[in-house]
Amino acid sequence: MNNKKNIPSNSIWYKLDLSANVYPTLQRRNFSSVYRISVTLKEEINPLLLQKALDLTLPRFPTFKVALKKGLFWRYLEPNNRPGPFVQPDISNPCMPMSFHSNNRYLIRVYYYHKRISLEIFHSLSDGNGTLFLLRTLTAVYLRLKGYEIPNGQGVLDIYEEPLPEELEDAYMKYASSRVRPPRSQEKAYRVRGTKEAFYTLNIICGVIPVDRILKVSRGYGVSVTEYLNAVLLYSLLQRQKEERVFREKPVKLALPVNLRRFFPSDTLRNFISMVYPSIDPRMGDYTFEEILTQVHHYMRYYINNKFLNADIATNATTQKNPFIRIVPLFVKDLVVRQFYIRVQDKQSSAGLTNLGVIQTPEAMREHVERFDVLMGQPFSARTNCAVASYQNILTINFASSIIETDVERLFFRKLVSDGIPVKIESNRKS
């Protein structure tokens, strides 16, 4: 274990990045924009060592060691030197609403359960790709405290180094340069009709599958794993809409976050994602699964590139740079953004699907780590969201839903099995 003292970071406050601004606006008593990323080790967790590892690791990530503050015109993140956060035994309903004033004002929770370590993050701090650096570094420090030799690199940062300026930047404002401003409003999408669960109940259904099998199937179709999973979810939602026998069918759309670090040379640990919406319109006729795959494949290849993505983030950047909007009081901004999200943005997708992709760790960590999981948390409205991560030969697919019915999940996993992919199901449901 390195005995050098941790180098303190600069005590500065941070403006919320372009994505981060919307999440506090949507906060309500029974909803927070909270997601979870977990790592399952091959040994039982020692909570005392985990707390020590957290205390050593978090100062290296100054944009996570913060409190959310409110000004007259904008919110911002302020360095938080209060005690904590403190590791806790895990709970049955993850991603509970996160008050900005509880937990000594930290916007991060750390849980343990048998062999699993879980981070829950308020989305204003970072996206999943940024949080992965924190989780992998925390895990590496924990394993070092247990006596294992774990090097830095491949997602593990040196806790004794100052963070790079690029890690702390608002990459949206840095790279938004397009002169095109695409419109935000789209046609309303089909929404699953379901029975809302009691406050606060989050239903989790996880499918664990071998990476080599899903790779074989997706390559057999001539598509990527992400394209295949998007097509399966669209296919399931289309079937669900038909089962409902609705009077008028609507397009089925997915809200798919894209990691912009793949297209712009940024090392930011804050939010840096953009949304695309692969969709199928059943009013044009019945679609076979192969036709859905073809449409998703070409949609992704057409829209997911630096030109289209730059134009998308430039729309938000222009809004924030507008001198009139800058002087509008925060409560007015909140009202406008909340109404736009409720009336327009939230109705543009039938479900969410995020894929963190292949997670890398130092080779010495691999013998201690079994798998990673990601959970999108409670949907803003009654529907289901899907989150995917793969590590070594284990791919996890976690559905999070605030409704009782599980028709979409059932149809989704049934399709995987019919394509020859074995699925092991795990759930927090009591029955």
Secondary structure, DSSP 8 states (H G I E B T S, - for coil): ---S---------EE--TTTTHHHHT-BTTB--EEEEEEEESS---HHHHHHHHHHHGGG-TTTSEEEEE-SS-EEEEE--SS----EE--SS-S----SSSGGG-SEEEEEETTEEEEEEETTT--HHHHHHHHHHHHHHHHHHTT----SBTTB--TTS---HHHHS-HHHHH---S----S-----------B--TT--EEEEEEEEHHHHHHHHHHHTS-HHHHHHHHHHHHHHHHHHHHT-SS---EEEEEEEEGGGTS----SS--EEEE--EE-GGG----HHHHHHHHHHHHHHHSSHHHHHHHHHHHHHHHH-HHHHTS-HHHHHHHHHHHHHHTGGGG-SEEEEEEEE----HHHHTTEEEEEEE--S-SSSSEEEEEEEETTEEEEEEEESBS--HHHHHHHHHHHHTT---EEEE----
